[in-house]
């Protein structure tokens, strides 16, 4: 019996399969995490491009000067649909405001400045958010909700005048 244990102790066959069994779960986890990160980053780029496209489209439409927020919402919905995403209520946050001189508070976009000598600047912006569901949802992901979904956002802003 002692001789058999000595022979088994020196036997190297099967050592590589044991090493593989120990390393495979770690390597598989790394691959899954990398695939999740790549997919989330791809979605981030698509949403940011949709926000930029929205601002470009609204900037080219001169006829919407009194209704920028509704035009932004419409264009952002179209841009997200073209990117292959369904827009839920609250995913698009349009904004348009007027800045007078050094007063940077948000005022009515179509209004006018109290002091006629002030430099007038009109801005429009859009923030688009979308939920990303990882392959293995986990609340440990950054910005993850209680279901493990991650909120990804794109933002664009431009000065109109």
N, C-alpha and C positions, 0 to 999 in steps of 0.2 A: 504494500500500500504506500509506503514511504517512497519507494522508487517511482510509482505512478505520479505522485504529487511533485516530485522533483522534475520529472519529464514535462508535466503540464506547466510548471513554473518557468521553464526555459523556452517553452513553445511560443513563438512570435506570431503564429497564424491567428488571424482574427483581430489583431490589435488595431488595424486601420479601421475596421468596421465599428469598433467601440469608440475610436476617436471621432469618426463621422457622426455617430449617434450623439456624442456630446456637443459637437460643433454645429450640427445642422439646425437645431432650433434657433440658435443665436443668429446664424447667417440668414435664415428665413425671416426672422423678425426684422433684421436690417433691411432686407429687400422690400418687405411690406411697408415699412416706414418711409423708405425712399420713394416708393410708388405713390403713397399718399401725399407726400410733400410735393412731388412733381405734379400730381393732378390738381392739388390745391393752388399751386403757383400758376399753372396754366389757366385755371378759372379766374384767378386774380388778374392776370394780364387781359383776358377777354372782357372782364367787367370794366377795367380801366379804359380799354379801347372803346367800349360802348359809351362810357361817360364822355370821352374826348369826341367821339363821333356825334354825340348828342349836342354838345356845345357848338361844334362846327356847323351842324345842320341848322340850329337855331340862329346862329350868327349870320348865316346866309339868307335867312328869311327876314326881309325888311318889313313885311306886312304884319308881323306879330308884336310890334313894339308895345302894345298895350296889354298883351296877354302872354308874357314870356313864360310864366310858370306852367300854364296849360300846354304851351308848345314844347317846353322842356319835357314834361311828362309824356306827351305823345311820342316825341322823338326818342326818348329813352326806352319806352316800351318797344318801339320798332327796332332799335339797336339791339336790345336784349333778345328779341324774337329772332333777329337775323343771326345772333350768336348761338342760338339754340336753347335759350333759357326761357322758362315761363315766369312772368312777373307776377308776384303776389302783391296784395294791397299793403302799402307801406314800404315797399322795396325801393321806391324812387322818391327822393326828397329834392324838389326843385326850390330854388331861391333866386330872387332878383331884388336888388336894392340900389339906393342912391346914396352917394357920399358927397357932402358939401364941404369944400375946403378941408380943414383939419378935423371936422366932425365925422368920425368913422362909424357912427351908429347907423343901424339899418333904418332907412326911411322908405316911404312909398316910391317904387321905381318910377312911376309916371308923374311924381310930384315935382316941385321946384324948390330951390334953395331959398331960405329966408333972406339972405344977403345976396343981392344980385351979382356982386363982385367975386363970389366964391367960385372956385374951380369945381366943376361938376364932373362926377364920374359915375357911370352906371355899370353895374356888374350883374352877371348871371352865373349861377353855379348849379351843379347837379351832383347828388350823392346817390349812388346805386348800391344796394346791398343784396346779397343772395346767400342762402344757406348751402354749405358744402357738407355732404355726409361722407366721412372717411370710410374706407373699406372695413375697418374695425373701429366704430365710434367709441370714444373714450373721453371722459370729462377732463382728463389730464392735458388734452391739447390746449394750446393758447386760444383764448376767446371762445371756448366750447361751452355750449349750453348744457342743461341737465341731461339731454339725450345724446350728447357727444357730437352734435352738429356744430360746425364752425361758421361764423358769420364773416363773409368776405365782402369788402367794400371797394368801390372805385369812386374817385372824386375828380371833378374838373371845374374850372372857374375861368372866366374871361371878362375883361373889361370891354364893354360895348361902346361907351362914349367917354 
